[in-house]
Amino acid sequence: MEALIPVINKLQDVFNTVGADIIQLPQIVVVGTQSSGKSSVLESLVGRDLLPRGTGVVTRRPLILQLVHVSPEDGRKTAGDENDPATWKNPRHLSKEIDAEEWGKFLHTKNKIYTDFDEIRQEIENETERISGNNKGISPEPIHLKIFSSNVVNLTLVDLPGMTKVPVGDQPKDIELQIRELILQFISNPNSIILAVTAANTDMATSEALKIAREVDPDGRRTLAVITKLDLMDAGTDAMDVLMGRVIPVKLGIIGVVNRSQLDINNKKSVADSIRDEYGFLQKKYPSLANRNGTKYLARTLNRLLMHHIRDCLPELKTRINVLAAQYQSLLNSYGEPVEDKSATLLQLITKFATEYCNTIEGTAKYIETSELCGGARICYIFHETFGRTLESVDPLGGLNTIDILTAIRNATGPRPALFVPEVSFELLVKRQIKRLEEPSLRCVELVHEEMQRIIQHCSNYSTQELLRFPKLHDAIVEVVTCLLRRRLPVTNEMVHNLVAIELAYINTKHPDFADACGLMNNNIEDIEIFEETKHEQRRNRLARELPSAVTRDKAAPGGGDMSQEPGTGNWRGMLKTSKAEEVSAEEKSKPPAALPASPQKGHAVNLLDVPVPVARKLSAREQRDCEVIERLIKSYFLIVRKNIQDSVPKAVMHFLVNHVKDTLQSELVGQLYKSLLLDDLLTESEDMAQRRKEAADMLKALQRASQIIAEIRETHLW
């Protein structure tokens, strides 16, 4: 199991090179209040003075400290790639020798070797000030330090800024919240072990470190408590109850340590002497607990806890790395390879786009939209739902009322009273109604054109991801297709306009469906006329009995005149019978001249012809019959034309717009874009695409390297 911690260190190094935290690696995170002795504990574990020390806030950036144990005989060799498995098996493969038993390396200084630990401390201070400033500010960006020594056990620790309450220097007002969020960012990692540091000369019940640890680890399964400054407790008190877990129990244990005081540091007291004095202090004050406390016991405990923790996390870690490797491989494939043969690449992209565009219309595209109708399906919906329903909602007699029809009939007769319903009036009125079909037909063309435009974006987003690599090519393709659609729009509109004009050009009253409707109406009209003739005959007989015979003869004469016209009723425009109102008018004409002054003057007669018939006037039977005939004929013929338009407009749109674009799209794209002068410009990648491809490739390489490192661990190493 000793091999597990170096494996995690190598994994950490691998992912540090790509600057990503996508893998949560097992590590020990040191948390505590400001000046509780966190950095002193770490120095004791390392055995050397390497961290900035002082009063107030000293640690202002996270320090990820990797301790690597090397044997004394190999301690003088370094500077190779310590992540190489061969290096760990045979350190003599390392490429450079340094006359030192202990050394350190920073990630930000690459392969520079530090053998002087004062230089390491100075570099930490310089790097902290470079990012955080020189006046107490903090930063979440970590410093990575690796220490090689024969005096350490394999550990990975994270030293964090101490928790504080009141801002000092140029610290922001929310410094407490910033430090808290920074600590939570590290200890929320379920693969981390929390080292909660508390000073012995404070009440453990007020420990901020244990409080924040319990927030993320309520069961205490990954929290270890460290009690510092045992030698600074008030006279007459001791930490026996605290170390025994009687005050606050901690599952992983409570370990007490004695650190160097600031005076010891100023006097250059070595860590080795400090550990020796610590052992003597524990034997004197806590003899029964001396073997379970102290810096050396803490180091062994941390090493054991970390190894067991790594063993538990390793299977999930391996699965996570493999899943991420597959995801990044897919991402890298979507970015494509760098372009070598530009001519072939351009032709391939143009062909692929044209094919995907046509497939989207046909419904055979690789990426099927599930949230809404798209492509050919939407065009079909426009034809049969939107356009169809709109036409069906058009009222055949919309905008026409009885007065309009009567006025049209009278205008069509000129100065002569009509014996028949004028055919011209029917044509004028039905053309007016047919004209109303043009607007929804042109709107149908517009909707299909908009959908053809939308397909371009659909193909760009879903079907041809490669186009996103080349924004200029994408824009050029969109421009060419848009221009093609724009050119076809007036042609299609003209054809649809002509379809309506064709229907207006010739009113075919011999159309089979229209002839059937006329025949049915003729039969109805004949039935009505026979019924009315019977009523008139009965009325005349009644009048003959009531009036003198002379008057009866005078009255009967006009009736006989009407009967002589009867053969004309066989035609659909048949001469209509004299109504009751006309008979009353004839009676008024036969009255004495005394009634003449009531008749209209000449000027008034002209005005009456110009004024439309008032709506309130009751229509005569003939006027009603004329209106009904015209209305039925208009409705019958309008339905025939509407059916033709509903069938022919989609066909015209498909032929002149959709199919034409499908057939000529590729040739249009090749003709406009496949030119040697445009190759370099069109195939210029977006600025961030090359960077994203490089980042994805680096991450994939790191994940593959991590997978290889984990694969080298044999199952027997885990036990």
TIFI-950578 format. One record per residue (C-alpha): x negated, y, z. Coordinates in Angstrom, 1 decimal, padded with zeros to 4 digits, always signed. Each point is the difference from the previous one (the first is absolute). Layout:
X | Y | Z
X | Y | Z
...
***
This chain:
X | Y | Z
+000.0 | +000.0 | +000.0
-003.0 | +002.3 | +000.3
+000.1 | +000.3 | -003.8
+003.4 | +001.6 | +000.1
-000.9 | +003.5 | +001.2
-002.7 | +000.5 | -002.7
+002.6 | -001.1 | -002.5
+002.3 | +002.7 | +001.1
-002.8 | +002.5 | -000.1
-000.8 | -000.9 | -003.5
+003.7 | +000.3 | -000.9
+000.0 | +003.5 | +001.6
-003.0 | +001.0 | -002.1
+001.5 | -001.3 | -003.1
+003.2 | +002.1 | +000.5
-002.0 | +003.0 | +001.2
-001.7 | +000.2 | -003.4
+003.3 | +000.7 | -001.7
+001.3 | +002.2 | +002.8
+003.2 | -001.8 | +000.6
+001.9 | -001.2 | +003.1
+002.3 | -002.4 | -001.7
-001.3 | -002.9 | +002.1
+000.5 | +000.2 | +003.8
-003.2 | -001.7 | +001.2
-000.4 | -001.2 | +003.6
-002.0 | +002.5 | +002.1
-000.3 | +001.3 | +003.6
+001.4 | +003.5 | +000.5
-001.2 | +002.0 | +003.0
+002.6 | +002.4 | +001.4
+000.0 | +002.2 | +003.1
+000.2 | +003.5 | +001.3
-002.7 | +002.6 | -000.6
-003.2 | -000.7 | +002.0
+001.2 | -003.3 | +001.4
-003.2 | -001.7 | -001.2
+001.0 | -001.6 | -003.3
-003.3 | +000.9 | -001.8
-002.0 | -001.1 | +003.0
+001.6 | -003.4 | -000.2
-000.9 | -000.3 | -003.7
-003.6 | +001.1 | +000.7
-000.2 | -002.7 | +002.7
+001.2 | -002.6 | -002.5
-002.6 | +001.1 | -002.5
-002.7 | +000.4 | +002.6
-001.3 | +003.2 | -001.6
+000.7 | +003.8 | +000.2
+001.6 | +000.7 | -003.3
+003.2 | +001.9 | +000.6
+000.4 | +003.8 | +000.7
+000.5 | +000.6 | +003.7
+001.1 | +002.9 | +002.1
+002.9 | +001.6 | +001.8
+003.3 | +000.8 | -001.6
+001.0 | -001.3 | -003.4
-003.0 | -001.7 | -001.7
+001.5 | -002.7 | -002.2
+001.9 | +002.0 | -002.6
+000.2 | -002.6 | -002.8
+000.7 | -003.8 | +000.1
-003.2 | -002.0 | +000.1
+000.2 | -003.5 | -001.4
-002.9 | -001.8 | +001.5
-001.1 | -003.4 | -001.2
-002.4 | -001.9 | +002.2
-001.9 | -002.7 | -001.9
-002.1 | -002.5 | +001.9
-003.3 | -000.9 | -001.7
-002.6 | -002.4 | +001.4
-003.3 | +001.5 | +001.2
-002.1 | -001.7 | -002.7
+002.2 | +001.5 | -002.7
+000.4 | +003.3 | +001.7
-002.7 | +001.7 | -002.1
+001.6 | -000.6 | -003.3
+002.9 | +002.1 | -001.4
+001.1 | +002.3 | -002.8
+001.4 | -002.8 | -002.2
+003.7 | -000.5 | -000.6
+001.2 | -001.4 | +003.3
+003.3 | -000.8 | -001.6
-001.6 | -002.6 | -002.2
+000.6 | -003.5 | +001.5
-003.5 | -001.0 | -001.0
-001.3 | +002.8 | +002.3
+001.8 | -001.5 | +003.0
-001.2 | -003.5 | -000.7
-003.6 | +001.0 | -000.7
-001.0 | +003.5 | +001.1
-003.3 | -000.3 | -001.8
+002.0 | +000.7 | -003.2
+000.2 | +003.6 | +001.2
-001.9 | +002.3 | -002.2
-001.7 | +002.4 | +002.3
-001.9 | -000.4 | +003.3
+000.2 | +002.6 | +002.8
-002.2 | +000.0 | +003.1
+002.9 | +000.1 | +002.5
+001.9 | -002.4 | +002.2
+003.2 | +002.1 | -000.1
+001.3 | +002.3 | -002.7
+003.2 | +001.6 | -001.2
+001.7 | +000.9 | -003.3
+002.7 | +002.5 | -000.8
+002.5 | -000.5 | -002.8
-000.2 | +003.6 | -001.2
-003.8 | -000.1 | -000.3
+000.1 | -003.2 | -002.1
-003.1 | -002.1 | +000.6
-002.0 | +002.4 | +002.2
-001.4 | -001.9 | +003.0
-000.2 | +001.7 | +003.5
-002.4 | -001.5 | +002.4
+000.0 | +003.0 | +002.4
+003.2 | +000.0 | +002.0
-000.4 | +003.7 | +000.7
+000.3 | +000.5 | -003.8
+003.2 | -002.1 | +000.1
+001.5 | +002.2 | +002.7
-001.0 | +003.2 | -001.9
+001.5 | -001.4 | -003.2
+003.3 | -000.7 | +001.8
+000.0 | +003.6 | +001.3
-000.8 | +001.4 | -003.4
+002.6 | -002.1 | -001.8
+002.6 | +001.0 | +002.6
-000.7 | +003.7 | -000.4
+000.0 | -000.3 | -003.8
+003.6 | -001.2 | +000.1
+001.4 | +001.2 | +003.3
-001.8 | +003.3 | +000.4
-002.3 | +001.0 | +002.9
+002.6 | +001.2 | +002.5
+002.0 | -002.9 | +001.4
+002.2 | -000.8 | -003.0
+000.8 | -003.7 | -000.7
+000.4 | -001.9 | -003.3
+001.6 | -003.4 | -000.8
-002.7 | -000.9 | -002.5
-002.1 | -002.8 | +001.5
-003.8 | -000.3 | +000.1
-001.3 | -003.5 | -000.7
-003.1 | -001.2 | +001.8
-001.6 | -003.4 | +000.0
-002.5 | -001.0 | +002.7
-002.3 | -003.0 | -000.4
-001.6 | -001.3 | +003.1
-001.0 | -003.2 | +001.8
+001.4 | +001.5 | +003.3
+003.6 | +000.2 | -001.1
+002.8 | -002.4 | -000.6
+002.0 | +000.2 | -003.2
+002.8 | +002.5 | +000.5
+002.0 | +002.6 | -002.0
+001.0 | +003.0 | +002.1
+001.8 | +003.3 | -000.7
-000.8 | +003.0 | +002.3
+002.8 | +002.5 | -000.1
+000.3 | +003.6 | +001.3
+001.1 | +000.1 | +003.6
+003.6 | +001.0 | +000.8
+000.3 | +003.6 | +001.2
+002.8 | +002.4 | +001.0
-001.2 | +003.5 | -000.4
-001.7 | +001.3 | -003.3
-003.5 | +001.5 | +000.4
-002.1 | +001.9 | -002.5
+001.5 | +000.1 | -003.5
+002.1 | -003.1 | +000.6
+003.6 | +000.4 | -001.2
+002.9 | +000.4 | +002.4
+001.2 | -003.5 | -000.8
-003.4 | -001.6 | +000.7
+001.7 | -002.4 | +002.5
+002.4 | -001.2 | -002.7
-002.7 | -000.3 | -002.6
-002.2 | -002.2 | +002.2
+002.9 | -002.1 | +001.0
+001.0 | -000.6 | -003.7
-003.6 | -000.8 | -000.8
-000.2 | -002.6 | +002.8
+003.3 | -001.5 | -001.0
-001.2 | -000.3 | -003.6
-002.8 | -002.4 | +001.2
+001.7 | -001.9 | +002.8
+003.2 | -000.6 | -002.0
-002.0 | -002.4 | -002.1
+001.3 | -003.4 | +001.3
-003.4 | -001.5 | -000.6
-001.8 | +002.3 | +002.4
-001.0 | -000.5 | +003.6
+000.6 | +003.0 | +002.3
-002.7 | +000.8 | +002.5
+001.7 | +002.3 | +002.4
-002.6 | +002.0 | +002.0
+001.0 | +001.5 | +003.3
-002.3 | +001.7 | +002.6
+000.0 | -001.6 | +003.4
+000.2 | +003.3 | +001.9
+003.6 | +000.6 | -001.5
+003.2 | -001.7 | +000.9
+000.5 | -002.9 | -002.5
+003.7 | +000.6 | +000.1
-000.6 | +003.3 | -001.8
-002.2 | -001.6 | -002.7
+000.8 | +001.5 | -003.4
-002.0 | -002.8 | -001.8
+002.2 | -002.8 | +001.5
+003.1 | +002.1 | -000.7
-000.7 | +000.5 | -003.7
-001.2 | -003.7 | -000.3
+003.4 | -001.2 | +001.4
+001.8 | +002.0 | -002.7
-001.4 | -002.2 | -002.8
-000.8 | -003.1 | +002.0
+002.9 | -000.3 | +002.6
-000.9 | -003.7 | +000.7
-003.7 | +000.9 | +000.7
-001.2 | -002.8 | -002.3
-002.8 | +002.0 | -001.5
-000.8 | +002.5 | +002.8
-003.1 | -000.2 | +002.1
-000.6 | +002.5 | +002.9
-003.4 | +001.4 | +000.9
-000.5 | +001.9 | +003.3
-003.0 | +002.4 | -000.2
-001.7 | +002.2 | +002.7
+000.3 | -002.6 | +002.7
-002.9 | +001.8 | +001.8
+001.8 | +003.3 | +000.1
+003.0 | -001.1 | +002.1
+000.7 | +001.9 | +003.2
-001.7 | -001.3 | +003.1
+002.0 | -002.6 | +001.8
+001.9 | -001.1 | -003.1
-000.7 | -002.8 | -002.5
+001.5 | -001.4 | -003.2
+000.5 | -003.5 | +001.3
+003.8 | +000.0 | -000.4
-000.3 | +001.6 | -003.5
-002.6 | -002.5 | -001.2
+002.0 | -002.9 | +001.4
+003.1 | +001.2 | -002.0
+002.1 | +000.6 | +003.0
+000.8 | +003.6 | -000.9
+000.7 | -000.4 | -003.7
-000.5 | -003.4 | -001.5
-001.6 | -000.3 | -003.5
+000.3 | -003.3 | -001.8
-003.5 | +000.0 | -001.6
-001.6 | +001.2 | +003.2
-001.5 | +003.0 | +001.8
-003.7 | +000.4 | +000.0
-001.9 | +002.6 | +002.0
-003.3 | +001.7 | -001.2
-002.4 | +002.6 | +001.4
-001.3 | +002.5 | -002.6
-002.9 | +002.4 | +000.2
+000.8 | +003.4 | +001.4
-000.8 | +003.2 | -001.9
-003.1 | +000.4 | +002.3
-001.2 | -003.4 | -001.0
+000.4 | +000.9 | -003.6
-001.8 | +003.3 | +000.5
-002.8 | -001.9 | +001.7
-000.2 | -002.4 | -003.0
+001.0 | -003.1 | +002.1
+000.1 | -003.0 | -002.4
+003.0 | -002.1 | -000.5
-001.9 | -003.1 | +001.1
-000.7 | +001.6 | +003.4
+003.6 | +001.1 | +000.2
+001.2 | -003.5 | -000.5
-002.4 | -001.3 | +002.6
+001.2 | +002.6 | +002.5
+003.6 | -000.8 | -000.9
-000.6 | -003.7 | +000.9
-001.5 | +001.0 | +003.3
+003.0 | +002.3 | +000.8
+002.5 | -002.7 | -000.8
-001.8 | -002.6 | +002.1
+000.0 | +002.5 | +002.9
+003.5 | +001.4 | -000.2
+002.0 | -002.8 | -001.7
-002.0 | -003.2 | +000.5
+002.9 | -002.3 | -000.6
+000.8 | +001.7 | -003.3
-003.5 | +000.7 | -001.3
-000.1 | -002.9 | -002.4
+003.3 | +001.2 | -001.6
-000.9 | +003.6 | -000.4
-002.8 | +002.1 | -001.5
-001.1 | +000.9 | -003.5
-001.5 | -003.4 | -001.0
+003.2 | -001.8 | +001.0
+002.1 | +002.7 | -001.9
-002.1 | -000.7 | -003.1
+000.4 | -003.7 | +000.2
+003.8 | +000.4 | +000.7
+000.4 | +002.3 | -003.0
-001.9 | -002.3 | -002.2
+002.1 | -003.0 | +001.1
+003.3 | +001.9 | -000.4
-000.9 | +001.4 | -003.4
-001.0 | -003.5 | -001.3
+003.2 | -001.6 | +001.2
+002.0 | +003.0 | -001.4
-001.7 | -000.3 | -003.3
+000.7 | -003.7 | -000.1
+003.7 | +000.7 | +000.5
+000.1 | +002.8 | -002.6
-002.0 | -001.8 | -002.7
+002.8 | -002.0 | -001.7
+002.2 | +003.0 | -000.4
-003.0 | +002.1 | -001.0
-000.8 | -002.5 | -002.8
+003.5 | +000.1 | -001.3
+000.1 | +003.8 | +000.0
-003.2 | +000.2 | -001.9
+001.2 | -002.4 | -002.7
+003.3 | +001.8 | -000.4
-001.7 | +003.3 | -000.3
-002.5 | -001.4 | -002.5
+002.9 | -001.2 | -002.3
+001.7 | +003.4 | +000.3
-003.1 | +002.0 | -000.9
-000.7 | -002.4 | -002.9
+003.4 | +000.7 | -001.4
-000.5 | +003.8 | +000.6
-003.3 | -000.1 | -001.8
+001.6 | -001.9 | -003.0
+002.6 | +002.7 | -000.2
-002.7 | +002.6 | -000.3
-001.5 | -001.8 | -003.0
-003.6 | -000.4 | -001.1
-002.1 | +002.9 | -001.2
+000.5 | +000.6 | -003.7
-002.6 | -001.3 | -002.4
+001.6 | -000.3 | -003.4
+002.1 | +003.2 | -000.1
+001.5 | -000.6 | -003.4
+001.4 | -003.5 | +000.9
+001.2 | +001.3 | +003.4
+001.9 | +002.8 | -001.5
+001.7 | -002.2 | -002.6
+000.8 | -002.6 | +002.7
+001.6 | +002.6 | +002.3
+002.0 | +001.5 | -002.8
+001.3 | -003.4 | -001.1
+000.8 | -001.0 | +003.5
+002.0 | +003.2 | +000.7
+001.9 | -000.4 | -003.3
+000.8 | -003.6 | +000.8
+001.1 | +000.7 | +003.6
+002.2 | +002.9 | -001.3
+001.7 | -002.2 | -002.5
+000.3 | -002.9 | +002.6
+001.6 | +002.4 | +002.5
+002.7 | +000.9 | -002.6
+000.5 | -003.7 | -000.8
+000.1 | -001.0 | +003.6
-003.0 | -002.3 | -000.2
-002.5 | +002.2 | +002.0
-002.3 | -001.6 | +002.5
+001.2 | +002.4 | +002.8
+003.7 | -000.1 | +000.4
+001.6 | +002.9 | +001.9
+002.3 | -001.1 | +002.8
+001.1 | +003.3 | +001.5
+001.7 | +001.4 | -003.1
+000.8 | -000.6 | -003.6
-002.9 | +000.7 | -002.3
-000.9 | -000.2 | -003.7
+002.3 | -001.9 | -002.3
+002.4 | -000.9 | +002.8
+000.6 | +003.7 | +000.7
+000.5 | +000.7 | -003.7
+002.6 | -002.7 | -000.1
+001.7 | +001.5 | +003.0
+000.0 | +003.4 | -001.7
+001.6 | -001.5 | -003.1
+002.7 | -002.1 | +001.5
+000.7 | +001.6 | +003.4
-000.9 | +003.7 | -000.1
+000.8 | +000.7 | -003.6
+002.9 | -002.5 | -000.2
+001.7 | +001.3 | +003.1
-000.4 | +003.6 | -001.1
+001.6 | -000.7 | -003.4
+002.9 | -002.0 | +001.6
+000.6 | +003.0 | +002.4
+000.6 | +002.3 | -003.0
+003.7 | +000.5 | -000.3
+001.2 | -000.4 | -003.6
+002.4 | +002.9 | +000.5
-002.3 | +002.0 | +002.3
+000.3 | +003.8 | -000.5
+003.2 | -000.4 | -002.1
+003.5 | +000.8 | +001.2
+003.3 | -000.1 | -001.8
-000.1 | +003.7 | -000.9
-003.4 | -000.5 | -001.6
+001.4 | -002.8 | -002.1
+003.1 | +001.9 | -001.0
-002.1 | +003.1 | -000.9
-002.3 | -002.1 | -002.1
+003.0 | -001.6 | -001.8
+001.5 | +003.4 | -000.7
-003.3 | +001.5 | -001.1
-000.5 | -002.9 | -002.4
+003.3 | +000.7 | -001.8
-000.7 | +003.5 | -001.0
+003.0 | +002.3 | -000.8
+002.3 | -002.9 | -000.9
+002.0 | -002.0 | +002.6
-001.2 | -003.6 | +000.2
+002.1 | -002.9 | -001.1
-002.7 | -002.4 | +001.1
-002.7 | -000.1 | +002.7
-003.0 | +001.6 | -001.8
-002.9 | -002.5 | -000.4
-002.5 | +002.9 | +000.2
+001.0 | +000.7 | +003.6
-000.8 | -003.5 | +001.0
-003.5 | +000.2 | -001.6
-000.8 | +003.3 | +001.6
+001.0 | -001.2 | +003.4
-001.7 | -003.4 | -000.2
-003.2 | +001.6 | -001.2
+000.1 | +002.3 | +002.9
+000.2 | -002.9 | +002.4
-002.7 | -002.1 | -001.8
-002.4 | +002.9 | +000.3
+000.2 | -000.4 | +003.8
-001.9 | -003.3 | -000.4
-003.2 | +001.7 | -001.2
-001.1 | +001.4 | +003.3
+000.0 | -003.3 | +002.0
-001.7 | -001.7 | -002.9
-002.9 | +002.6 | +000.0
-000.2 | -000.4 | +003.7
-000.5 | -003.7 | -000.4
-003.0 | +000.7 | -002.3
-001.4 | +002.3 | +002.6
+000.3 | -002.6 | +002.8
-001.7 | -002.6 | -002.0
-002.8 | +002.4 | -000.9
-000.5 | +000.8 | +003.7
-000.2 | -003.7 | +000.8
-002.6 | -000.5 | -002.8
-002.0 | +002.7 | +001.7
+000.4 | -001.6 | +003.4
-001.4 | -003.3 | -001.4
-003.3 | +001.7 | -000.6
-000.4 | +000.7 | +003.7
+001.2 | -003.5 | +000.9
-002.7 | -001.6 | -002.2
-002.7 | +002.3 | +001.4
+000.9 | -000.8 | +003.6
+000.7 | -003.7 | -000.1
-001.1 | -001.6 | -003.2
-003.4 | +001.6 | -001.0
-001.9 | +000.8 | +003.2
-003.1 | +000.4 | -002.2
+001.4 | +003.2 | -001.4
-000.3 | +001.6 | +003.5
-003.8 | -000.4 | -000.4
+000.0 | +002.3 | -003.0
+002.2 | +003.1 | +000.7
-000.8 | +001.6 | -003.3
+001.0 | -003.1 | -002.0
+003.2 | -000.3 | +002.1
+000.9 | +003.7 | -000.7
-000.8 | -000.5 | -003.7
+002.2 | -003.1 | -000.3
+002.9 | +001.7 | +001.8
-000.4 | +003.0 | -002.4
+000.1 | -002.2 | -003.1
+003.0 | -002.0 | +001.1
+001.8 | +003.1 | +001.1
-000.6 | +001.7 | -003.4
+001.3 | -003.1 | -001.7
+003.2 | +000.0 | +002.0
+000.4 | +003.7 | -000.5
-000.3 | -000.4 | -003.8
+002.6 | -002.8 | +000.0
+002.5 | +001.9 | +002.1
+001.2 | +002.5 | -002.7
+000.2 | -002.8 | -002.5
+002.2 | -002.1 | +002.3
+002.1 | +003.0 | +000.9
+000.6 | +000.8 | -003.7
+001.1 | -003.6 | -000.6
+002.4 | +000.0 | +002.9
+001.3 | +003.4 | -001.2
+000.5 | -001.5 | -003.4
+001.9 | -003.0 | +001.4
+002.6 | +002.4 | +001.4
-000.1 | +002.1 | -003.1
+000.7 | -003.1 | -002.1
+003.1 | -000.7 | +002.0
+001.1 | +003.6 | -000.4
-000.7 | +000.0 | -003.8
+002.8 | -002.4 | -000.9
+003.1 | -000.9 | +002.1
+000.7 | -003.5 | -001.3
+003.8 | -000.4 | +000.5
-000.2 | -003.3 | -001.8
-002.2 | -001.5 | +002.7
+001.5 | -003.5 | +000.8
+000.3 | +000.8 | +003.7
+001.6 | +003.4 | -000.7
+002.4 | -001.4 | -002.7
+001.3 | -002.5 | +002.6
+000.6 | +002.8 | +002.5
+001.8 | +002.0 | -002.7
+002.2 | -002.9 | -000.9
+001.0 | -000.6 | +003.7
+000.8 | +003.8 | +000.4
+002.1 | +000.0 | -003.2
+002.2 | -002.8 | +001.4
+000.4 | +001.9 | +003.2
+000.9 | +003.3 | -001.8
+002.6 | -001.8 | -002.2
+001.6 | -001.5 | +003.2
+000.1 | +003.5 | +001.5
+001.5 | +001.5 | -003.1
+002.7 | -002.7 | -000.3
+000.9 | +000.6 | +003.7
+000.1 | +003.8 | -000.5
+002.1 | -000.3 | -003.3
+002.5 | -002.1 | +002.0
+000.2 | +002.7 | +002.6
+000.5 | +002.8 | -002.6
+002.7 | -002.0 | -001.8
+001.9 | -000.4 | +003.3
-000.3 | +003.7 | +000.6
+001.3 | +000.9 | -003.4
+003.0 | -002.3 | +000.4
+000.8 | +001.6 | +003.3
-000.2 | +003.5 | -001.5
+002.2 | -001.1 | -002.9
+002.8 | -001.0 | +002.4
-000.3 | +003.2 | +002.1
-000.4 | +002.7 | -002.8
+002.2 | +001.0 | -003.0
-000.6 | -002.0 | -003.2
-001.4 | +003.1 | -001.8
-002.6 | +000.6 | +002.7
-000.7 | -003.8 | +000.0
-000.7 | +000.1 | -003.8
-002.3 | +003.0 | +000.5
-001.9 | -001.7 | +002.7
-000.2 | -003.3 | -001.9
-001.6 | +001.5 | -003.0
-003.4 | +000.6 | +001.7
+000.2 | -003.5 | +001.4
+000.4 | -001.5 | -003.4
-002.9 | +002.0 | -001.2
-002.1 | -001.6 | +002.7
+001.2 | -003.5 | -000.9
-001.3 | +000.5 | -003.5
-003.5 | +000.4 | +001.4
+000.1 | -003.4 | +001.9
-002.1 | -002.0 | -002.5
-003.0 | +002.1 | +001.0
-000.2 | -001.5 | +003.5
-001.8 | -003.1 | -001.2
-003.3 | +001.9 | +000.0
-001.9 | +000.6 | +003.3
+000.4 | +003.7 | -000.8
+003.8 | -000.6 | -000.8
+002.3 | +003.0 | -000.2
+001.5 | +000.4 | +003.4
+003.7 | +000.3 | +000.8
+001.6 | +003.3 | +000.9
+000.1 | +000.3 | +003.7
+002.8 | +001.2 | +002.2
-001.8 | +003.4 | +000.4
+000.0 | +000.5 | -003.8
+003.7 | -000.7 | -000.2
+000.7 | +002.6 | +002.7
-002.2 | +002.4 | -002.0
+002.2 | -000.7 | -003.1
+003.1 | +000.8 | +002.0
-001.4 | +003.3 | +001.0
-000.8 | +000.9 | -003.6
+003.6 | -000.6 | -001.0
+001.3 | +002.5 | +002.6
+001.3 | +003.5 | -001.1
-002.5 | +002.8 | -000.8
+000.6 | +001.6 | +003.4
-002.7 | -002.2 | +001.4
-002.6 | +001.3 | -002.5
-001.3 | +002.9 | +002.2
-001.3 | -002.6 | +002.4
-002.3 | -001.6 | -002.6
-003.6 | +001.0 | +000.0
-001.4 | +002.9 | -002.1
-002.6 | -000.4 | -002.6
-002.9 | +001.0 | +002.2
+001.2 | -002.3 | +002.7
+000.2 | -002.9 | -002.4
-003.7 | +000.3 | -000.9
-000.9 | +000.2 | +003.7
+002.0 | -003.1 | +000.8
-002.0 | -002.0 | -002.6
-003.2 | +001.1 | +001.6
+000.9 | -000.8 | +003.5
-000.4 | -003.7 | +001.1
+003.1 | -001.8 | +001.0
+000.5 | +000.5 | +003.8
-000.6 | -003.0 | +002.1
+003.2 | +000.5 | +001.9
+002.0 | -000.4 | -003.1
+001.8 | -003.3 | -000.3
-001.3 | -001.9 | -003.1
+002.5 | -001.2 | -002.6
+000.2 | -003.7 | -000.7
-001.9 | +000.5 | -003.3
-002.8 | +001.9 | +001.7
-000.3 | -002.7 | +002.6
-000.1 | -002.6 | -002.6
-002.6 | +001.8 | -002.0
-002.2 | +000.4 | +003.0
+000.3 | -003.6 | +001.0
-000.9 | -001.1 | -003.5
-003.1 | +002.2 | -000.1
-001.1 | -001.0 | +003.5
+000.3 | -003.7 | -000.7
-001.8 | +000.3 | -003.3
-002.8 | +002.0 | +001.6
-000.4 | -002.5 | +002.9
+000.0 | -002.9 | -002.4
-002.6 | +001.4 | -002.3
-002.1 | +001.5 | +002.8
-000.3 | -003.5 | +001.6
-001.2 | -001.4 | -003.3
-002.7 | +002.7 | -000.3
-001.0 | -000.3 | +003.6
-000.5 | -003.7 | -000.4
-002.2 | +000.7 | -003.1
-002.1 | +002.6 | +001.8
-000.4 | -002.2 | +003.1
-001.4 | -002.7 | -002.3
-002.1 | +002.0 | -002.4
-001.7 | +002.6 | +002.3
-002.0 | -002.7 | +002.0
-000.9 | -001.7 | -003.3
-001.3 | +003.3 | -001.4
-001.9 | +000.8 | +003.2
-001.6 | -003.4 | +000.0
-001.0 | +000.2 | -003.7
-001.2 | +003.6 | -000.2
-001.5 | +000.4 | +003.5
-000.7 | -003.2 | +002.0
-000.9 | -002.4 | -002.7
-001.9 | +002.6 | -002.0
-002.1 | +000.9 | +003.1
-000.7 | -003.7 | +000.7
-001.1 | -000.7 | -003.6
-002.2 | +003.1 | -000.4
-001.4 | +000.5 | +003.5
-003.2 | -002.0 | -000.3
-000.9 | +001.4 | -003.4
+000.8 | +003.5 | +001.2
-002.3 | -000.4 | +003.0
-002.8 | -001.6 | -002.0
+000.3 | +002.7 | -002.7
-000.1 | +002.9 | +002.5
-002.5 | -001.3 | +002.6
-002.2 | -002.7 | -001.5
-002.7 | +002.4 | -001.2
-003.7 | -000.1 | +000.6
-000.1 | +003.7 | +001.0
+002.5 | -000.6 | +002.8
-001.5 | -003.2 | +001.5
-002.3 | +001.6 | +002.6
+002.6 | +002.6 | +001.0
+003.0 | -002.4 | +000.3
-002.0 | -002.7 | +001.9
-001.3 | +002.4 | +002.7
+000.9 | -001.5 | +003.3
+001.6 | +002.1 | +002.8
-002.5 | +001.4 | +002.4
+001.0 | -002.2 | +002.9
+000.5 | -003.2 | -001.9
-003.7 | -000.9 | -000.2
-000.4 | +000.9 | +003.7
+003.0 | -002.2 | +000.9
-001.3 | -002.9 | -002.1
-003.4 | +000.3 | +001.8
+001.6 | +000.1 | +003.4
+002.2 | -003.0 | -000.8
-003.0 | -001.9 | -001.4
-002.1 | +000.8 | +003.1
+002.8 | -001.0 | +002.4
+000.5 | -003.3 | -002.0
-003.7 | -000.7 | +000.2
+000.0 | +000.7 | +003.8
+003.0 | -002.3 | +000.5
-001.6 | -002.8 | -002.1
-003.2 | +000.5 | +002.1
+002.1 | -000.2 | +003.2
+001.7 | -003.1 | -001.2
-003.3 | -001.6 | -000.7
-001.4 | +001.0 | +003.4
+003.0 | -001.6 | +001.8
-000.1 | -003.1 | -002.2
-003.6 | -000.6 | +001.3
+001.4 | -000.5 | +003.5
+000.4 | -003.7 | +000.6
+003.0 | -001.1 | +002.1
-002.4 | -001.5 | +002.6
-001.3 | +003.5 | +000.6
+003.3 | +001.0 | +001.4
-000.2 | -002.4 | +003.0
***
